[in-house]
């Protein structure tokens, strides 16, 4: 990279933490600088690869929780009391259908660090028709979730409830039943990686309907696998 | 001890396993020419072969831990079940194996359903609908079944059929399809998918972390969807294919040997996209990858 003075701005840009004015300056620089553009590409790939870090079998802390922290309004500290929830096929179909009807102009809710605004404003960088609208959130204002954020939240909630229910159910069973259920573990890990990478990608390209469709599909498969795990553990497979 | 009970509508056969020893079985009963044969076996293997006789024959062995083999027919339904005790530990009961190795011959026009936990399933020469389900075990199908539906958690699915409707699902394992027509749906999480030969009207292949290779042909005005998250996709088609291509990646590369080069999907993003028509664009091909590379080439 020929311009190390732009490194911090590039890092913040790829992480979605650059304010409007600084982003405009950076984009202007990137238009004329090949080496910095290549650096931006590399950083974007690194952000994606971070999703491939190993995870434990404990209910993972999904991306939504980190996004929620950035919004300064997270879900309740303790998840709801888990109950076995079996989404009906109509519900799953409705989620998938909603994903296919992409909502463009989605707001990416990112609270910039150190931002001092006292009112919420919407900012569009000039000449950035393909850039997401950014809702700037003040310390006091309540964030307004986008439709995509609501969809991800719903899927995440269902997934977390199902995981907690399965893991709670597994806690009191014998080792053999646990071993039966654990055959799905590698696949659950692969799906978690895919989910986290896709959510990371959606922060960079929130208007990408393919990502939302893929994410919905991964969550559906995960819920199905959790049901398989529960059946295997209970011995009701065959 | 073997008992055979005959009624006007039900043929019933019960083979009780001899305590402490493996039991050899060889039972035959009449069956409907186009009936349904349901087979349930917890552990071992089930090999089903179609034949021209109007009988169902069960040959094989039962492990010493097996309680009995239930073999019954009611009108056009034949049911074969390996009955095992409830308390199984490490695949055994009181240290005795509950495995059953079954070679079953059925009328070739039968529909066959096989259900098991730790079983390998093989079916050949059966022309009816097949519905095959296992948890741990591979599934192999050959012949000309009308429809094939296979589901396994840990196991490879291998098909060499002319089925007109095929639905395959595995979680940890690969899917290999040779031949086929009509509709194909193949999905796995950890595993690769390969489809070769065959001519399909509607096909979709989806994997999360595995490669996909498509070497089959598309019928006129057909649709093909290939999706992966982190695996690669290789699509080989005849140059005479007429299709509209939509190919996208989030961060993987696209190499196209059938048309124009892919271009970046956004100025600073890592992904690529490719949209072009081959021939008159009659069929529709959608390829989507998150981080895997996509290669399109002539076959």
Interface residues (C-beta under 8 A of the other chain):
Chain A: X30 X37 X40 X41 X44 X45 X48 X130 X176 X180 X183 X184 X186 X187 X190 X191 X193 X194 X197 X198 X201 X204 X205 X208 X210 X211 X214 X217 X218 X221 X225 X228 X232 X237 X238
Chain B: X40 X42 X88 X89 X90 X115 X116 X117 X135 X136 X153 X154 X171 X172 X189 X190 X206 X208 X209 X227 X229 X230 X248 X250 X251 X266 X268 X269 X270 X271 X288 X290 X291
